Amino acid sequence: MVLNFGADGTTRMAIPSEDVQRPWFPLSRWQLEEDVLTFSDSRTEREFSAGLDRSTLGGEWRTEDVLGGWWCSAADPASASALYASPTGEPTAMTSPLLQEITASPVYPRQAIREAIEGRVVICFEVNPQGFVRDPAFVELSDEIFREPSLNALMQSQYQGWSDDPEGPARPACRSFVYSLEQRF
């Protein structure tokens, strides 16, 4: 997803695709109150908010009964030069998606099983050019008991690298973990 925050307060979103040129969808006007940026998407009824105290932009989105996380960063010069434009000059795609090479799963905490605790965790982070996770930040943590296994699984995961330059720009990502005690018959 590509977000565009206009100087005039407009917010637009496009979903990149190499095959199809997709239009920009208008979102609400962005608002800034203290260090919190907010905007919304009337199509999905999501309300977005982000603290401006990090090097990348990210925060949470909410609907009436669901909470999630999002994170993005400004396009670095190399990515910005790779923008594809539609005949009207609008960008339609940016960088290729991050691909996981190693996906580690968290261990369900025994105490949570004994106490029948279920939950959800969303962690946003950066991936360096070699594909390693860095700077994780919890966006959603339904119960403290899930913090350690989620962080361990995230840090054991690895993404497909895109550059040998260790000083190259990192890319933002988020990962969700759902802890559910489904009964299997």
N, C-alpha and C positions, 0 to 999 in steps of 0.2 A: 504494500500500500504506500502511496506517495501522498504526503500532505503538503499543502501550500498555504502559508499564512501571509496574506497580503498586508502591505503597509496601511491600507485603508480599513483594516479590521475584518476583511473577508477570509473565510476558511474554505478550502476546496480539498477534495480527496479524489485520487485516481487509483485504480488497481492495475498495475503494470501487466502487460502481456506482450510477448514477442510476436504473436500471431495476429492479434486483433487490436485495433486502436479503440480504446475505451474512453468514453468522455469523462470529463471532470464532473464530480457531483458536488453541488454546493452544500456546505454545512452552515451552521449558524455563524454569526459574527463572533470572533474570539474576544474574550474579555480578560483584562488583567487587573487583579485586585491583590495588592501587596506583591508577593512573589508567587502567586498561583494563576496559571493560565487556564481558562475554561472555554469549552465550545461544545456543541452537541450535533448529533446526526438524527434528524427527524425520521428518516427511513427506518432506522433500527431502534430508535428511541434510546440511544446511548448518550449519556452525559459524560464528557471527558474532562479530566482535570489533571494538571501537571505542576509540580513544584519546579521553580526555575533555579534551584540551588545546585544542580549537577552540570557536568560538562555535556551531557546529552539530555534531550527532552523526553520525559516519560512520566507516567502516573497511573491513574486508574480510570476505568470506565464503569458506568453503572447503568442498569436498567432497573425496573421496579423490583425485580427479585434476583438479579444476577450481578456479580461483581467480577471484574477482570482487570488485567494490567496491559499496558502498552508502553512502548519505548521507541524512540527514533532519534536520529541525529541529523545534523546538517550535512548536505552532500559535500564531500571533499572535492577538491578541484578535479581529480582524475575521474570520479564518478559523475560530476557535473558535466564534464566534457563528453561522457558516454550517454547523455540523454538522447532519446529518440524523440523526434517531433512529428506531430501530425501535420497534414497540409495547412492547418490554421496556425501552426507554430506552437501548439500546446504540447508539453512533454507527455509521453505515453508510457515510458518504461525507464527504469534506472539501472540498478545493479542486479546481478543474478541472485537468486535466493541462496541463503545459507543451507548447506546440506550436511546433515549429521553423518559422521563416519563411525563414531562410537556413541551409542545411546545407553547410558546406565539407568537402571530403575532403582528407586528407593526401596529400602526394606521397611515394611510396615512395623512400627514399634510394638513390641510385645505388650507394653503397658496399655497402649491404645486399643489393642485387640481385647485385652482383659476387661477394659472399661467401656468397650463398644464405642470408641470415639472415631468418628469419620471426619473428613475435612478436605480442604483444598489449599494449595500453595501456588502462588505465582511469583517467580523470581525473574527479574530483568537483569541483563548483564551485557557486557561487551565481548566480542570474539576478536582476538588479535589476528593479524594476517596469516599466521601459521595454523589457525583453527583452535587455539586454546581459549578457554573461558577465563575472563577476568572481571573484577569489580562487580560481583553479584550484589543485588539489592532486592530485598523482599518487598513486593508490592502488595501481596495478600498473604496472610498467614492466619488460618482459621483457628489453630491451636498451637501453642508453643512446642508441643510434643513432636510436631512434624518438621521443625526447623532443621535439626541435624541430619536426618535421613535425606531430606530434599536437597540440602546443600551438598552433602556427600555425593549424591547421584549426579547433580549438576557438574561438580568439579571433576568427576570421573568421565564425563562425556567429552567428546571432541568433535569439531566440525571440520569440513574439508577446507584446507587452506587455499588462499588465492594469491599469495605473494611470499617471496623469501625475505623480504625486507622487514626485519623485526621492528623498525620504527614507523612502518606504514600505518595508515589510519585503521582503527578498529571499526567494527560494525556492530550495531545494537541488535539485541534479540531478547525474547522472553520465553520462558518455559513454564508450563503448568503441570502440577502433580495433583492427582485426585486420589484420596484415600477412602475407599469404600469397602464395607464389610458385606459384600453380596453373599447370599447363601447359594451354594451350588448343589443341585440335586442330581 
